[in-house]
Each structure stands twice: as structure tokens, then as C-alpha cells.
Amino acid sequence: MTTLKSIILAVICLSANSVLAKTTQTKQNNSQGWAYVNYVVDASGNITNIDIIEQSEFSDVSKNLTKIIEKQLHKKPSTNVSNTVFIAANKSANLHASKSFYKAYAQIEKSIASSSLAELKSAIANQLKPLVKTDSEEALYYWLNTRAFYKHNAWADYDMAMMGVFNTAKNLPAELSVVALKSAINWFNRDQNYQMASFTLNKLENVLKSNAINIDKLHEQYVNDIQHGIVSNKTQATQKQIASNTPFFRKVFRSNGEITVNTGKVSDAQLRCDDKLEALSISNSKIAFSTKGFKNCHVLVKTDGTANVTLVQTGKINLI
């Protein structure tokens, strides 16, 4: 039975254009790497404005991005102004983990409650990260990061680590993969990133189906949270800490918006839609924009160094 909820979730996934739907691959020699890359196709068909939105810590999939994207477009020409691609290593997942990795993982896991955040970061970076060689180890690495950051309320770090969980959870054991993806859904909903919450819910459903695990009562709650977050008449406000050299990229569901720069300095701000690219004025600390009449819009904010911004969305819902 088709419901309003299912329609909205389907529209979110289709209108992404797509963080997940368009996939291109590049070979890597080490563990599986990934990157979300947004780019613009100009009137002459040239690829411009290439920005890495998120990327793995373990493989440099950001090399030769123009050639990779051009290769994809030659296979299937694009008529859109703004696109986002997911670039991943071109190989089968390696789901094994070494004894030395498991030993270091277990030791750090036991120390989460008793260690400081600085101690945990040091242990993870110096004792665990050098041992990451396979896809399973990469997935466990990101999962352990989220647990450590959650314990110490390090939300900016938690946010970045959760993107790693989102991209690698499929390489965890089935039951742990379910737990990790549920944590990601809860985080993205809390962060009002309903597009990512919807993508994560789809991943969770695939894991449940492929492992013959029954859907629990929380599933309907996840759907309700995503659906309510989008169609609610309430103003949406999201505050984000932006790391140096990492752009803030977020889908806009409503017709009007404003970005307030709380700390730091914005070097560039754009509204990127399927049929429009608009450079936004950064002359003051409040950056206003409108998505009226345009399809599948995202805001992109770049900063000089670290910064803190608040995105407020108002007006009518614009799901196209």
C-alpha cells in the first residue's frame, strides 16, 4: 500500500541526483576508499566547481576527479547543472580483520569509559588506524570512533565519523551493521539531515532483507521521524561546526533559507540546483537564498579555516 510517507521517502531518494544513485568507481591498492563529490556542468558541457564533500581517511579517491567524472558523463551525458557522485574503490569487499587489529580494537573499546577524549583519539590514531588494511577493519574503525565521541559528547567529531559508518556499515557483521545504521539514522534525524536519514534507512532495509532479519517496531518510528521532519510546518534550524577544508553541503527542502556565520569566515557560498547555480553574497554574516521554481537544491558553504554556521529553512516544502 502506497502511503504519503513512502511517497515522500521515494522522492527524497530520487531527487538526490544523486548522492547514491550515480556511482563511478576508481581502483585503489589499499582498503576501500570513498568520496562524495559535487560538480557543476556549465553551458558548454565542461565540468567545473568540483568539490569533495566527504571522503574516506584511508584511500585517496580524490585523484583525477575530472577524468573520472568525464568518463561517467561520456557513458551517460548529463543535462543537469549540479550533480553529486559517489566514488568508491573498484573491488570486492574484504571482510576479514587481523588478530592484531582485533586486539587493539578490544583494548581501546574497554578504555572508552575510563579514558579522556584526548587519550582515546591518540589511541585510535596511533594504535588502531595504522592496522586498518581491509574493508571490515575500516568499518570497525569508524564504528569505534563514533562510540568514543558519543561517550564524550564530541559532536563535531561524531558527525564526521558517522559519515564513515554510513559508508562502511555494510562491511560489519550483520547484527552490528544493524546497530550502526540505526545509530546513523538517529543522528541524521537529530541533525535534521533528512536526506541522509532516508538513505541510511534504505541501507538498513537492505541489510535486514539480505540477512533475513525481521523489521522491528523502531522502523516505523524512523519513517515517521523523517517524514515529520520534512512536512512539519516548523522552521528548520541546523547549527554545524565546519572543519578546515571541508565544505558544508546540505539538501534544502524549503523555499527560503538563510545561513548565519556564527564564527569563522566564509570564503564561498553557492546554491546548487539541477537547473541553477547561484553564487550567494557573503558580504555579511547572514547569507539569504531562495529555491522557488528550482529542482533538487543544495547549499554549499566553504570557509577559511574552521567555522560555525546555522542553516535556517522556512517557507513551503519543495521536494522536487
Rosetta blueprint (number, residue, H / E / L):
1 M L
2 T L
3 T L
4 L H
5 K H
6 S H
7 I H
8 I H
9 L H
10 A H
11 V H
12 I H
13 C H
14 L H
15 S H
16 A L
17 N L
18 S L
19 V L
20 L L
21 A L
22 K L
23 T E
24 T E
25 Q E
26 T E
27 K L
28 Q L
29 N L
30 N L
31 S L
32 Q L
33 G L
34 W E
35 A E
36 Y E
37 V E
38 N E
39 Y E
40 V E
41 V E
42 D L
43 A L
44 S L
45 G L
46 N L
47 I E
48 T E
49 N E
50 I E
51 D E
52 I E
53 I E
54 E E
55 Q E
56 S L
57 E L
58 F L
59 S L
60 D L
61 V L
62 S L
63 K L
64 N L
65 L H
66 T H
67 K H
68 I H
69 I H
70 E H
71 K H
72 Q H
73 L H
74 H H
75 K H
76 K L
77 P L
78 S L
79 T L
80 N L
81 V L
82 S E
83 N E
84 T E
85 V E
86 F E
87 I E
88 A E
89 A E
90 N L
91 K L
92 S L
93 A L
94 N L
95 L L
96 H L
97 A L
98 S L
99 K H
100 S H
101 F H
102 Y H
103 K H
104 A H
105 Y H
106 A H
107 Q H
108 I H
109 E H
110 K H
111 S H
112 I L
113 A L
114 S L
115 S L
116 S L
117 L H
118 A H
119 E H
120 L H
121 K H
122 S H
123 A H
124 I H
125 A H
126 N H
127 Q H
128 L H
129 K H
130 P H
131 L H
132 V L
133 K L
134 T L
135 D H
136 S H
137 E H
138 E H
139 A H
140 L H
141 Y H
142 Y H
143 W H
144 L H
145 N H
146 T H
147 R H
148 A H
149 F H
150 Y H
151 K H
152 H L
153 N L
154 A L
155 W H
156 A H
157 D H
158 Y H
159 D H
160 M H
161 A H
162 M H
163 M H
164 G H
165 V H
166 F H
167 N H
168 T H
169 A H
170 K H
171 N H
172 L L
173 P L
174 A H
175 E H
176 L H
177 S H
178 V H
179 V H
180 A H
181 L H
182 K H
183 S H
184 A H
185 I H
186 N H
187 W H
188 F H
189 N H
190 R H
191 D L
192 Q L
193 N L
194 Y H
195 Q H
196 M H
197 A H
198 S H
199 F H
200 T H
201 L H
202 N H
203 K H
204 L H
205 E H
206 N H
207 V H
208 L H
209 K H
210 S H
211 N L
212 A L
213 I L
214 N L
215 I L
216 D L
217 K L
218 L H
219 H H
220 E H
221 Q H
222 Y H
223 V H
224 N H
225 D H
226 I H
227 Q H
228 H H
229 G H
230 I H
231 V H
232 S L
233 N L
234 K L
235 T L
236 Q E
237 A E
238 T E
239 Q E
240 K E
241 Q E
242 I E
243 A L
244 S L
245 N L
246 T L
247 P L
248 F E
249 F E
250 R E
251 K E
252 V L
253 F L
254 R E
255 S E
256 N E
257 G E
258 E E
259 I E
260 T E
261 V E
262 N E
263 T E
264 G E
265 K E
266 V E
267 S E
268 D E
269 A E
270 Q E
271 L E
272 R E
273 C E
274 D L
275 D L
276 K E
277 L E
278 E E
279 A E
280 L L
281 S L
282 I L
283 S L
284 N L
285 S L
286 K E
287 I E
288 A E
289 F E
290 S E
291 T L
292 K L
293 G L
294 F L
295 K L
296 N L
297 C L
298 H E
299 V E
300 L E
301 V E
302 K E
303 T E
304 D E
305 G E
306 T E
307 A E
308 N E
309 V E
310 T E
311 L E
312 V E
313 Q E
314 T E
315 G E
316 K E
317 I E
318 N L
319 L L
320 I L
